[in-house]
């Protein structure tokens, strides 16, 4: 007889009280602390990210290559066997094409530019490996000619790490 439904229950207070701010690396509530002159903390715990690198990563997300778009459609929203990937992730001052934090895996797309920057890639791989990350290099042509095989290689690398 005209009864009103029960109002929704309020969300329970977080551990430590409602006033405690979220910590970097905590659950899905990770946030970037952005200040104009200060480096920011990012998804890789304890890392400070320079504003210039952060802006460059955002530009690269907007200007993805055709092959990056194809691969991203398969990796985004945990589509590859539930593994979560980020694109254009800044790690130790480098911008990784794709990064799976749970597996400690960096997936790099190798197009024509990588033939011209071989020394840079070797140094980058050395630094990322020293952080305990594994690097999987994928040639652009493989994305176009054998996408299923590429996805299986990435999934196998993720499974091996977890």
C-alpha positions in Angstrom: 0.0 0.0 0.0 2.2 2.8 -1.2 5.2 1.5 0.9 8.5 3.1 0.0 11.5 0.8 -0.7 14.3 0.8 1.9 16.9 3.4 1.2 20.3 2.0 0.2 22.6 1.3 3.1 25.6 3.6 3.4 29.0 2.2 2.4 30.9 0.9 5.4 33.8 3.0 6.6 37.3 2.0 5.4 39.7 0.4 7.8 41.5 3.2 9.6 38.5 5.5 9.5 36.9 7.4 6.7 39.5 10.1 6.9 42.5 8.0 6.0 43.7 8.7 2.4 44.3 5.8 0.0 47.8 4.5 -0.2 49.6 4.2 -3.6 49.3 0.6 -4.9 46.2 -0.1 -2.8 43.5 -2.1 -4.6 41.6 -0.5 -7.5 41.6 2.9 -5.9 45.1 3.8 -7.1 45.5 7.5 -7.9 48.2 9.6 -9.4 49.2 12.5 -7.2 49.8 15.2 -9.8 51.6 18.4 -8.9 53.0 20.8 -11.4 56.7 20.8 -10.3 56.8 17.6 -8.3 57.2 14.0 -9.7 54.2 11.8 -9.2 53.8 8.3 -7.8 52.5 5.8 -10.2 51.2 2.2 -10.5 54.7 0.8 -9.9 55.0 1.1 -6.2 57.5 3.6 -4.9 58.2 5.1 -8.3 58.2 8.8 -9.0 57.2 9.8 -12.5 58.3 13.1 -14.1 55.5 15.2 -15.5 57.2 15.3 -18.9 57.2 11.5 -19.1 53.6 11.4 -17.9 52.5 13.8 -20.6 54.4 11.8 -23.3 52.8 8.6 -22.2 49.3 10.2 -22.6 50.3 11.4 -26.1 51.4 7.9 -27.0 48.1 6.5 -25.8 46.2 8.9 -28.1 48.6 8.2 -31.1 48.8 4.4 -31.0 50.0 2.7 -34.1 47.7 0.4 -36.0 49.5 -2.7 -34.6 49.3 -1.3 -31.0 45.5 -0.7 -31.4 45.0 -4.3 -32.6 46.9 -5.7 -29.7 45.3 -3.3 -27.2 41.8 -4.5 -28.2 42.8 -8.0 -27.2 44.5 -7.0 -23.9 42.2 -4.3 -22.5 39.7 -4.9 -19.8 41.4 -8.2 -18.7 40.4 -9.9 -21.9 43.5 -12.1 -22.1 42.8 -14.8 -19.6 41.9 -12.3 -16.9 45.4 -10.6 -16.9 45.2 -6.8 -16.4 47.4 -4.8 -18.8 48.2 -1.1 -18.9 49.3 0.7 -22.0 52.1 3.3 -22.2 53.1 2.7 -18.6 56.1 4.7 -17.3 58.5 2.5 -15.5 62.0 3.7 -14.3 61.8 6.6 -16.7 61.0 4.4 -19.7 57.6 4.1 -21.4 56.6 0.5 -21.8 54.1 -0.2 -24.6 52.1 -2.7 -22.5 52.6 -3.8 -18.9 51.1 -6.5 -16.7 51.9 -5.8 -13.1 50.7 -9.1 -11.7 53.0 -11.0 -14.0 55.9 -8.5 -14.0 55.8 -8.5 -17.8 56.6 -5.7 -20.2 55.4 -6.3 -23.8 57.2 -4.2 -26.3 56.1 -3.7 -29.9 59.1 -3.6 -32.2 58.5 -1.6 -35.4 61.0 0.0 -37.8 62.2 2.5 -35.2 63.7 -0.2 -33.1 66.3 -1.1 -35.7 67.6 2.5 -35.4 67.7 2.5 -31.6 69.2 -0.9 -30.7 71.6 0.4 -28.1 68.8 2.3 -26.3 66.6 -0.9 -26.3 69.5 -2.9 -24.8 70.0 -0.3 -22.0 66.2 -0.1 -21.4 65.9 -3.9 -21.2 68.9 -4.0 -18.8 67.2 -1.5 -16.4 63.8 -3.1 -16.6 65.3 -6.6 -16.0 67.2 -5.3 -13.0 63.8 -4.4 -11.5 62.8 -8.0 -11.8 60.6 -7.4 -14.9 60.5 -9.7 -17.9 60.5 -8.2 -21.4 58.6 -9.8 -24.3 59.3 -8.2 -27.7 56.7 -8.6 -30.4 57.3 -7.6 -34.0 54.6 -5.5 -35.6 54.4 -7.9 -38.6 53.5 -10.7 -36.1 50.5 -8.8 -34.9 49.2 -8.5 -38.5 50.1 -12.1 -39.6 49.7 -14.2 -36.4 47.7 -12.4 -33.8 46.5 -15.7 -32.2 50.1 -16.9 -31.8 51.2 -13.5 -30.3 48.3 -13.7 -27.8 49.3 -17.2 -26.8 53.0 -16.1 -26.3 51.8 -13.2 -24.0 49.4 -15.4 -22.1 52.1 -18.1 -21.6 54.5 -15.5 -20.3 51.9 -14.2 -17.9 51.0 -17.7 -16.7 54.7 -18.6 -16.1 55.1 -15.7 -13.8 52.1 -16.3 -11.6 
